[in-house]
Amino acid sequence: MFPPDPVKSSRAMRETYYVGSYWLARPESAEACARRAERFFHLLGRCDPAWTRWYETADSFEEARELQFTTDAANFLALFAERQKRNADDFSFWLWAGDNLQEASGVRGTCGSSSLRVPSSCVLEPHTRGPNAERMLAAPVMTEVLRAMTLAWEPEWGVATSYAHQEMITKGDFPDTFVGWVMYFSRLRGTVPPLPAPVRIEPVEDKGTLVILTPERFTASNPEHVALAARVHELLDRAGLLRPLQPWPAG
């Protein structure tokens, strides 16, 4: 299927990145999820011009290029109805953007689930090669992508980081929360404490806080970056911000 599985593809390469946002047990209707998806893709298009034209998945690149998808709520509603599994209470999508097989971004998401074990999520894999990748993989762009996810999906936690660093600190097991290049913490999790330079902290309206570790691209091969992440982990963990995801408050 095109695009290929983002996690498997990224692990086959060195230092590739993703942006993800996560929340647990927040039941929502298909209509509400479709409105969130529409807003997310509208905001995402402002982050980079390559993220303004999206396509559905198919068995090949050529087939997928014929399936351009207009990211409005009505189309997401139709997509949810087409893809919803029997007895499932979530709504999912998987779209991609790009001009060729080697240079593409993918976004997949699930919304609306009441599950206490499997979180809802929105995950973007930016381009990994070419000039678009160089432009996208910068702290300002990654920060704005995570901000867009926050405003549209209202997650509990989010992260933009490299797969290499994630695997370095988690040993391949994906935890609920961890420290990455750019992070988001909902106000429901508490207050972000003061953090050492060059870490920057930015509010996202009244929803929560973004934490940006480094103004340059964060890499797992840079010992200073890894040491900074470890120090910030200690401080955030002490403040209670790295606890597991919690069921969304009712009402």
Secondary structure, DSSP 8 states (H G I E B T S, - for coil): -BS--HHHHHHTSSS-EEEEEEEBS----HHHHHHHHHHHHHHHHHH-GGGS-EEE-BSSHHHHTT-EE--SHHHHHHHHHHH--TT---EEEEEEEESSSSSEEEEEEEE----SSS-EEEEEE---SHHHHHHHSSHHHHHHHHHHHHHHH--SEEEEEEHHHHHHHHTT---S----SEEEEEGGG-------TT-EEEEETTTEEEEE--SS---TT-HHHHHHHHHHHHHHHHTTTTS---B----
